Amino acid sequence: MNRNQNDPTDQASKANLSRRTLLKRLLGVGVLGWLGTILYPVAKYLVPPPVGEANVTSMKIGSADEVWTEPFKIIQFGRKPVIVLKDHQGNYRALSALCTHLACIVQYRQEENFIWCACHNGRFDLAGKVISGPPPAPLEIYDVNITDGGEIWVSQRQV
């Protein structure tokens, strides 16, 4: 049985099909829009915003008159830890407190007069140069200045 191309039931079927397709697409777009309005704020809440680097070039860490109970201090210089120590000659020194091997925090061994990383026994001299161990590079050096008023200032070394 051949259907005639001008058969009204066939045309109605095509019209219903196109209406059905249109409704499905509209419903799909609506569901996607609804999901977007729900998921976007959740994603924005869960993903932390980028934090800019603190632009610190120098900072006061204390007074030279203070008595240090420890042979060194670890201070936050912006977002970087810095070790400030007073050597055997009474000079203040400041170096990066992050070992260049695996970024462990270093400490000053006053008895042996070197900076030591406990993670893999890395050793640095007081100028930041590697003495022994696995660290691949020296520690970054910071300038230490003492004002006429006896305040100790640590600043980035100008290259």
Sequence and secondary structure as in RCSB ss.txt:
>XXXX:A:sequence
MNRNQNDPTDQASKANLSRRTLLKRLLGVGVLGWLGTILYPVAKYLVPPPVGEANVTSMKIGSADEVWTEPFKII
QFGRKPVIVLKDHQGNYRALSALCTHLACIVQYRQEENFIWCACHNGRFDLAGKVISGPPPAPLEIYDVNITDGG
EIWVSQRQV
>XXXX:A:secstr
    TT HHHHHHHHHHHHHHHHHHHHHHHHHHHHHHHHHHHHHHHS          EEEEEETTS  SSSEEEE
EETTEEEEEEE TTS EEEEESB TTT  BEEEETTTTEEEETTTTEEE TTS EEESS  S   EEEEEE TT 
EEEEEE   
